[in-house]
Amino acid sequence: MTLFSAIDPLFMLSGFVVGLLVGQTGVGGGSLMTPILVLIFGVHPATAVGTDLLYASATKSVGTLVHGLNHTVEWRIVRRLASGSVPATILTLFAISHFNIGGPASGRIISLLLGTMLLLTAASLLFRRQFLALTVPVVDRISPRRAAWLTVVAGALLGCLVTLSSIGAGALGVTALLLLYPRIPMARIVGSDIAHAVPLTLVAGVGHWWLGSVDLPLLGSLLSGSIPGIILGSYLSAHIPDSVLRPLLAAVLCVVGGRLVL
């Protein structure tokens, strides 16, 4: 069965709604899509994670193209992140290949990890400004060379977490980059984070496909809705205050994360 051979209207609508939110906030792809697949549609957590990773790589490729044309990508930062995340992703995939990730026990473990990552993402959305303010004195003493190495380490941590849960490349990645590169404009931070998410989610998604935890017809349905959703959301982002959207998204993530953990 080909990628778009069996478009499901409900999955297409879900893709549209999530794409709309991603276009407006830059956050919410894995944080919303994976829980929707698990909690609402009853998709096995491993399949939800694997399918969402390829979904993210496709949608964020579009975002990378836009940011690249606007010259809002720091490619040196992308290279540093990827030099840590890609090897970590491959090692994580190799580790989980020794387990039955399609079984009920693995499903529960992945659900717990999903819930924990959602709560961390919500915290980064709600308290990012306060957290950054507290860490400014320490961050200012970090040398450029040390920042480069810490970027590689941050990439490795993101590679492991995203491969296991499909969550973290957005909000957690941006927070890490704001800590390490406080003088770089926000647009370049976001653009670099989106560009790094492409190789990370692609390698992780292909690995999950190899492990048998990707549903291609489901992926086609999600993409058919998310692409127009992202376009519309990007347009609306200029008209809806970020101060309204981010707390609302964080509240949703808290509720969903709590539901997955409990």
C-alpha positions as CSV (number, residue, x, y, z in Angstrom):
1,M,0.0,0.0,0.0
2,T,1.4,3.4,-1.0
3,L,1.8,6.4,1.2
4,F,-1.3,8.3,0.1
5,S,-3.4,5.3,-1.2
6,A,-5.8,5.2,1.8
7,I,-6.4,8.7,3.2
8,D,-8.4,8.6,6.4
9,P,-10.4,11.8,7.0
10,L,-10.0,11.7,10.8
11,F,-6.3,11.3,10.6
12,M,-6.2,14.0,7.9
13,L,-8.1,16.4,10.3
14,S,-5.8,15.6,13.1
15,G,-2.8,16.4,10.9
16,F,-4.4,19.7,9.9
17,V,-5.1,20.7,13.5
18,V,-1.5,19.9,14.7
19,G,-0.1,21.5,11.6
20,L,-2.1,24.6,12.4
21,L,-0.6,24.8,15.9
22,V,2.9,24.1,14.7
23,G,2.6,26.9,12.1
24,Q,1.5,29.3,14.9
25,T,3.9,28.4,17.7
26,G,6.7,26.3,16.2
27,V,6.0,23.7,18.9
28,G,3.5,20.9,19.1
29,G,4.4,18.4,16.3
30,G,5.5,15.4,18.3
31,S,4.1,16.9,21.5
32,L,0.6,16.7,20.2
33,M,0.5,14.2,17.4
34,T,1.9,11.2,19.2
35,P,-0.4,11.6,22.2
36,I,-3.4,12.1,19.8
37,L,-2.5,8.8,18.0
38,V,-2.1,6.9,21.3
39,L,-5.0,8.3,23.4
40,I,-7.6,9.1,20.9
41,F,-7.0,6.6,18.1
42,G,-5.5,3.7,20.1
43,V,-2.4,3.4,18.0
44,H,0.4,1.4,19.8
45,P,2.9,3.9,21.3
46,A,5.8,2.4,19.3
47,T,4.0,2.8,16.0
48,A,2.8,6.3,17.0
49,V,6.4,7.4,17.8
50,G,7.9,5.9,14.6
51,T,5.2,7.3,12.3
52,D,5.4,10.7,14.0
53,L,9.1,10.9,13.5
54,L,8.8,10.6,9.7
55,Y,5.8,13.0,9.8
56,A,8.0,15.5,11.6
57,S,10.9,15.1,9.2
58,A,8.6,15.9,6.2
59,T,6.9,18.9,7.8
60,K,10.1,20.4,9.2
61,S,11.8,20.1,5.8
62,V,9.3,22.7,4.6
63,G,10.1,24.9,7.6
64,T,13.9,24.5,7.0
65,L,13.4,25.6,3.4
66,V,11.6,28.8,4.5
67,H,14.2,29.6,7.2
68,G,17.0,28.9,4.8
69,L,15.6,31.3,2.2
70,N,15.2,33.9,4.9
71,H,18.8,33.3,6.1
72,T,17.7,32.5,9.6
73,V,19.6,29.2,10.0
74,E,23.0,29.1,11.8
75,W,24.4,26.0,10.0
76,R,27.4,25.7,12.3
77,I,25.0,25.2,15.2
78,V,23.0,22.7,13.1
79,R,26.3,20.7,12.4
80,R,27.2,20.7,16.0
81,L,23.8,19.4,17.1
82,A,23.7,16.8,14.4
83,S,27.2,15.5,15.2
84,G,25.8,14.6,18.6
85,S,22.2,13.6,17.8
86,V,22.8,11.4,14.7
87,P,25.2,9.0,16.4
88,A,23.1,9.0,19.5
89,T,20.0,8.2,17.5
90,I,21.7,5.3,15.7
91,L,23.0,3.9,19.0
92,T,19.5,4.2,20.6
93,L,17.9,2.5,17.6
94,F,20.4,-0.3,17.9
95,A,19.6,-0.7,21.6
96,I,15.9,-0.8,21.2
97,S,16.2,-3.3,18.3
98,H,17.0,-5.9,20.9
99,F,13.6,-5.5,22.6
100,N,10.0,-6.2,21.4
101,I,8.9,-2.6,21.1
102,G,5.5,-3.8,19.7
103,G,4.6,-5.6,22.9
104,P,2.4,-4.4,25.8
105,A,5.3,-3.9,28.3
106,S,7.2,-1.7,25.8
107,G,4.0,0.2,25.1
108,R,3.6,1.1,28.8
109,I,7.3,2.2,29.1
110,I,7.0,4.4,26.0
111,S,3.7,5.9,27.3
112,L,5.5,6.8,30.6
113,L,8.4,8.4,28.7
114,L,5.9,10.3,26.4
115,G,4.1,11.7,29.4
116,T,7.3,12.7,31.1
117,M,8.6,14.5,28.0
118,L,5.3,16.3,27.6
119,L,5.4,17.6,31.1
120,L,9.0,18.8,30.5
121,T,8.0,20.4,27.3
122,A,5.1,22.2,29.0
123,A,7.5,23.4,31.7
124,S,9.9,24.8,29.1
125,L,7.1,26.7,27.5
126,L,5.7,28.2,30.7
127,F,8.9,28.9,32.6
128,R,11.5,29.4,29.8
129,R,12.0,33.1,30.5
130,Q,12.4,32.6,34.3
131,F,14.8,29.7,33.8
132,L,17.0,31.7,31.3
133,A,17.0,34.7,33.7
134,L,18.4,32.5,36.5
135,T,21.1,30.9,34.4
136,V,22.4,34.1,32.7
137,P,25.3,34.6,35.2
138,V,26.6,31.0,34.5
139,V,25.9,31.1,30.7
140,D,27.9,34.4,30.3
141,R,31.0,32.6,31.6
142,I,30.9,29.8,29.0
143,S,33.6,30.1,26.4
144,P,32.8,29.7,22.6
145,R,34.8,26.5,22.6
146,R,33.0,25.0,25.5
147,A,29.6,26.1,24.1
148,A,30.5,24.2,20.9
149,W,31.1,21.0,22.9
150,L,28.0,21.5,25.0
151,T,26.0,21.8,21.8
152,V,27.2,18.4,20.7
153,V,26.3,17.0,24.1
154,A,22.8,18.6,23.9
155,G,22.4,17.1,20.4
156,A,23.2,13.7,21.8
157,L,20.7,14.0,24.6
158,L,18.0,15.2,22.1
159,G,18.9,12.3,19.8
160,C,18.2,9.7,22.5
161,L,15.0,11.3,23.8
162,V,13.5,12.1,20.4
163,T,14.2,8.6,19.1
164,L,12.4,7.0,22.1
165,S,9.5,9.5,22.3
166,S,9.4,11.7,19.2
167,I,9.2,14.6,21.6
168,G,11.8,17.3,22.5
169,A,13.3,18.5,19.3
170,G,11.2,21.7,19.4
171,A,10.7,23.3,22.8
172,L,13.6,21.5,24.6
173,G,15.9,22.1,21.7
174,V,15.1,25.8,21.5
175,T,15.6,26.2,25.3
176,A,19.1,24.5,25.1
177,L,20.1,26.8,22.2
178,L,18.9,29.9,24.1
179,L,21.1,28.9,27.0
180,L,24.2,28.2,24.9
181,Y,23.8,31.1,22.4
182,P,22.0,33.9,24.3
183,R,23.2,36.6,21.9
184,I,21.9,35.0,18.7
185,P,18.5,36.4,17.5
186,M,15.4,34.3,18.3
187,A,14.6,33.8,14.7
188,R,18.0,32.1,14.1
189,I,17.6,30.0,17.2
190,V,14.2,28.7,15.9
191,G,15.4,28.2,12.4
192,S,18.5,26.3,13.5
193,D,16.4,24.1,15.8
194,I,14.0,23.3,13.0
195,A,16.8,22.6,10.5
196,H,18.5,20.2,13.0
197,A,15.2,18.4,13.6
198,V,15.2,17.2,9.9
199,P,18.2,14.9,10.0
200,L,17.4,13.8,13.5
201,T,13.8,12.8,12.9
202,L,14.6,11.4,9.4
203,V,17.3,9.0,10.8
204,A,15.2,8.1,13.8
205,G,12.1,7.6,11.6
206,V,13.9,5.4,9.0
207,G,15.2,3.4,11.9
208,H,11.7,2.9,13.3
209,W,10.5,1.9,9.8
210,W,13.3,-0.7,9.7
211,L,12.1,-2.0,13.1
212,G,8.6,-2.2,11.7
213,S,7.0,0.6,13.8
214,V,5.9,2.9,11.0
215,D,2.4,2.9,9.5
216,L,2.8,4.4,6.0
217,P,-1.0,4.8,5.2
218,L,-1.4,6.6,8.5
219,L,1.6,8.8,7.7
220,G,0.1,9.7,4.3
221,S,-3.2,10.8,6.0
222,L,-1.4,12.9,8.5
223,L,0.8,14.7,5.9
224,S,-2.2,15.4,3.7
225,G,-3.7,17.5,6.5
226,S,-0.6,18.9,8.1
227,I,0.8,20.7,5.0
228,P,-2.2,23.0,4.5
229,G,-2.5,23.4,8.3
230,I,1.1,24.6,8.6
231,I,0.6,27.1,5.7
232,L,-2.5,28.5,7.4
233,G,-1.0,28.5,10.8
234,S,2.1,30.4,9.6
235,Y,-0.2,33.1,8.2
236,L,-2.3,33.3,11.4
237,S,0.8,33.5,13.6
238,A,1.0,37.2,12.8
239,H,-2.5,37.8,14.0
240,I,-2.8,35.7,17.2
241,P,-0.6,36.8,20.2
242,D,2.1,34.3,21.3
243,S,1.3,35.2,24.9
244,V,-2.1,33.5,24.4
245,L,-1.1,30.5,22.4
246,R,1.9,29.2,24.4
247,P,0.1,29.0,27.8
248,L,-2.8,27.3,26.1
249,L,-0.5,24.8,24.5
250,A,1.4,24.2,27.7
251,A,-1.9,23.6,29.6
252,V,-2.9,21.0,27.0
253,L,0.5,19.3,27.2
254,C,0.2,19.1,31.0
255,V,-3.2,17.5,30.8
256,V,-2.1,15.0,28.1
257,G,1.2,14.3,29.8
258,G,-0.5,13.6,33.1
259,R,-3.0,11.3,31.4
260,L,-0.1,9.2,29.9
261,V,1.9,9.0,33.1
262,L,-1.0,8.0,35.4
